[in-house]
Amino acid sequence: MNRVSVPSANAVFVKSLFVASMALGSIAFAAEAQHPAAVVKADPAKGATLYEGGDNARGLPACVSCHGANGNSTIAANPKLSNQIAAYTHKQLVDFTTPQRANPIMTTYAKMLTDEEKHNVAAYLAVQKTKPGAAKNKDTVELGRKIYRGGIAEKGVAACASCHGAAGAGIPAQYPRLAGQQQDYTLAQLTAFRAGGRSNSPQMVTLAQRLSDAEMKAVADYIAGLR
């Protein structure tokens, strides 16, 4: 007699979280489709000039000084921006001008940029190749993998992969690329979401509040090794 496999309660719960997450994304996408923003034709070449050289006349420093050549930051606390989804980078530059993502350095610079310049810089970074990173803590890689790929059902934490993709490539215009991101930076953002220092993603605020310090460190380290 053939046995009929019955999904576990945890599997059903995680699947439900995934479906709900995707449904929310679809609703947001549909709303944008009904009320589309003005189409902006970004210029990556102008973005490259601003990223690499800044604008001395306005006292705007070059982005490269903090985020590295082609967006490949070598400073652990500063994020890699290369190959990031353009719509996401633009949104973050806009968010830095609001209380939802206030930052003593980035808020000042973001306010100096026009919206066209934000789009140009984002377009330039989107086509830059990312230098791969690597997980550093072999003792927590498995925990990070489990959280990223399967979530934590008993704590109501959805799998990171359900929004950011199995390889961390993200979903254009909805969720950012995470693959290869600096461990320290990812951990800092998860901590900020949990503590209220960053509130420009309600979904991430909720999820971060359910993660322990050890779980945050494990998933941040695992993400650094994705490619």
N, C-alpha and C positions, 0 to 999 in steps of 0.2 A: 504494500500500500504506500502510495506517495504521501510524504508529509507536506503539509501546507505551512510555509514559514510566516510567522506573525511578527510584524515590526515591533520592536521594544518601545516602551513609553518614551524613553529618551530620544530615540530616533524620530518618532512622530513629532515630539516637541521641537527638536532642532529643525525638522522639515517645515513645521508651521512657522517658525521664526523666519526661515529663508523666504517662504512664500509671502509673508507679511511685508518683509523688507523690500522685495521686488515689486510688490503691489504699490507700496508707498512711492517707490521710484517711478513707476509707470504713471501714477496720478500726477506727480510733480512734472513729469515730462509732458503729459497731456495738457496741463495748465499752461506751460510755456508755449506749447504749440498753438493754443487758442489766443494767447496774447504775446506773440513773438517780440523780442527786443529788436531794436534797429540793427540791421546787419552791418558789421564793421569789418572792412577788409584790412586785415593786419599786414604789416610790412616787417618781415623777419630781419631784413637788412638794417632797417632803422633801429630795430630792437637790439641787434648785435652792437651797433655803435653806442647805444645808451648803456647796454650791459657792460661792455668792455671799457668804455671811456667816461661814462657819466656825463655831467654837464657842468663844467666849471663856472659858467656864467650864473648859474642858479645855486651853486654850492651843492650840487647833487653828486655824490661819490659814485664811482663805478661799482656795479653789483659784484663784479669779478673779485674784488678785494675781500669779500666775505664768503661768497658762494663758489669761488673757484673757476678755473678756465672751463668754458662750455657748461657751466652749472654743476661741475663735479667737485663739490666742496671737500676740502681735506681737513676742515675744522669740525671736530666731533659734534659740537653744539649747533652748528649751522647746517641746514638741510641741503641735500643734493636736489637741484632743480632741473637737471638735464632729463629730457624725454618725458617731462611731466605734461599731463593733458593741459592744453592751452586754456580751455575754459575754466579749469580748476585754478591755475595760477592767476588768471585774471581776477577770479572771484576772491581769492585770498588777498590780492593787492587792494581790492575794493574794501574787503572786510577789515583790513588793517586801519582803515580810516573811520571805523565805527567802534563803539564800546565792546562789541562782541569779540574782537580780537585785538585789543590794544596792546601795543608793544613799544617800549621806549625808543627803539631804533627804527623798526620798520614802519611804524605809524608816521613818523616824521618824513621818511622818504616817500612813502606811498602818497601822502598828501601833496607832495611836490610834483608828482606825475599826473599828466593829463590822462583821461580815459583812453585816448588813442595810444599814448605811450605805454600804458599798462598792457594793452592788447599786443602791441609790437614786441615788447619784451617777452610776453607769454608765448607768442608765436615763434620767436627765436629759440627759446629754451625747449619748446616742444619737439624740435627737430635735431636736438643735440644727443649724441650717443652717451649712454650712462656707463661709467666704469663700474664693474660689478663689486659688490661688497662681500662680506663673509660673516657668518655667525662666529662669535668668539668663545662662548661658554658651552662646551660640549656636554656639560651636565644638565643643561636645561633645554637643549635643542628639541628633545622629544616632547616635552611639555609645551613648548612654543608651537611645534608642529600641530599638536592635537588641538590647541586653542584656535590656531589660524584656520585649520581645515575643518574642524568639527564643533568648535565653540565649547561652551560649558553648559549643558542642558539644565543641570540642577540649580544653576545660578541665573538662568535666563540670558546667557551670553551667546549670541548668534555667532556662527563661524565668520571670521574676517573674510574668508574666501568668497562668501556669498555676495559680498558687495565689491571687494577689491580684486577678485579673480584668483584662481588657483596659483598663478605665477606672480601675482601682485601687480598685474598690468593696469588694474582699475577699469572703470566703465566711463567712457567719454561723456563729459558734461554732467556726470553724476557723482562718481567716486574717484579719488585720486590714485595714481600709480604709487605703490609702496615698495616695489622690488628694489633691493640694494640700498634702502635708506639708512642713514646713520642711526645706530642703536641709541645713542644718547639723545638725539633729536626726537626720535619716535617716543621714547620713554618720557621725555619732557612734555610732549604734546598730550599723551595719555594722562599724565599727572595733572596737566592744566585743565583738561576736560573734566576730570574728576573733582578737582578743587574749585572749579568755577572761574579760573583765570581765562579760559577760552570757552565761549558759548555759541560759536557760529555753526555748530552742528548738533542739534538736539539729540539725534540718534547716538552720536559718539559720547555725548555727556552721559546718557543713560547707561550705555555699555561700560564706560570707564568706571562708573560708580560701583559696578559689580565685580571689578577685578581687584585682586590683591596686588601688593607691590611686587611679589615674586612672579605672579602671572603676567604683569605688565612687562617686567624685565625679560621674561622668557619669550614672549611673543615679539617684543622689539628686536631681540637678538636673532630670532628666527627670520624675521622680515629682512634683516640686513643681508642674509644669504640667499634670498630669492632672486631668480634671474630668468 
